[in-house]
Amino acid sequence: MEAKNIKVKETVSANKKLQERDARALLKAANSLIAAKGKKVEEFDTKEKISKDSVAAMLGATGNMRAPTIVAGKKLIVGFNEEVFEKAFG
């Protein structure tokens, strides 16, 4: 984030385990979700409906939200993929 001069407004400690209800709350405020798991990137339109697939894409194998989770306006980005970050934050 610092390399791209992105200002972080809030950081949540990894000790605080965010789960499905937290994911749903973030999705309610978002219009879109980009979920990256390695090279796999999924995009979801969340304006009108929050799908089970979009929630599942935000959660790891333990049921906790994956990191990093970034809220950029009405866009939600979960997970790390270099191309996604370049496109979003260039």
C-alpha positions in Angstrom: 0.0 0.0 0.0 2.8 2.4 0.9 4.5 1.8 -2.4 1.4 3.1 -4.2 0.8 6.0 -1.8 -2.5 4.5 -0.7 -3.7 5.9 2.6 -5.0 3.2 5.0 -7.9 4.6 7.1 -8.4 1.5 9.3 -6.3 -1.6 10.0 -7.9 -4.6 11.8 -5.6 -6.9 13.7 -5.3 -10.5 12.5 -6.2 -11.5 16.0 -9.8 -10.3 15.4 -11.3 -13.0 13.3 -13.8 -11.6 10.8 -16.3 -14.1 9.6 -19.4 -14.5 7.4 -21.5 -11.9 9.1 -18.7 -9.4 8.7 -18.3 -10.3 5.0 -22.1 -9.8 4.5 -21.9 -6.4 6.2 -19.1 -5.3 3.9 -21.0 -6.6 0.8 -24.1 -4.6 1.8 -22.2 -1.4 1.4 -20.5 -2.4 -1.8 -21.5 -2.4 -5.5 -18.9 -4.9 -6.6 -16.5 -7.5 -5.2 -13.2 -8.6 -6.7 -12.0 -11.8 -5.0 -8.5 -13.0 -5.8 -7.0 -16.4 -4.8 -3.6 -16.6 -6.4 -4.1 -16.3 -10.2 -7.8 -17.0 -9.9 -9.9 -13.8 -9.9 -13.7 -13.6 -9.6 -15.8 -10.5 -9.9 -19.3 -10.1 -8.4 -22.0 -7.5 -8.9 -23.4 -6.9 -5.4 -25.6 -3.9 -6.0 -28.9 -5.8 -5.9 -28.1 -9.2 -4.4 -25.5 -10.8 -2.2 -24.9 -14.3 -3.5 -23.6 -17.3 -1.5 -20.7 -17.5 -4.0 -19.7 -13.9 -3.3 -19.6 -14.5 0.5 -17.8 -17.8 0.0 -15.1 -16.0 -2.2 -14.4 -13.7 0.8 -13.8 -16.6 3.3 -10.9 -18.9 3.7 -10.9 -22.6 4.6 -11.3 -21.7 8.3 -14.4 -19.6 7.7 -12.5 -16.4 8.5 -12.3 -13.5 6.0 -9.3 -13.6 3.8 -6.6 -10.9 3.7 -6.1 -8.3 2.6 -9.6 -7.0 2.5 -9.8 -3.5 1.0 -12.8 -1.2 0.8 -12.2 1.4 -2.0 -15.4 3.5 -2.3 -18.1 1.1 -3.3 -15.6 -1.6 -4.5 -14.5 -4.4 -2.3 -11.2 -6.3 -3.0 -10.4 -9.4 -1.2 -7.2 -11.4 -1.5 -4.0 -10.5 -3.4 -3.3 -10.6 -7.1 -0.7 -8.2 -8.5 -2.7 -7.5 -11.7 -5.8 -6.7 -9.7 -3.9 -4.2 -7.6 -2.2 -2.6 -10.6 -5.6 -2.2 -12.3 -7.3 -0.8 -9.2 -4.5 1.4 -7.8 -2.1 1.7 -10.8 
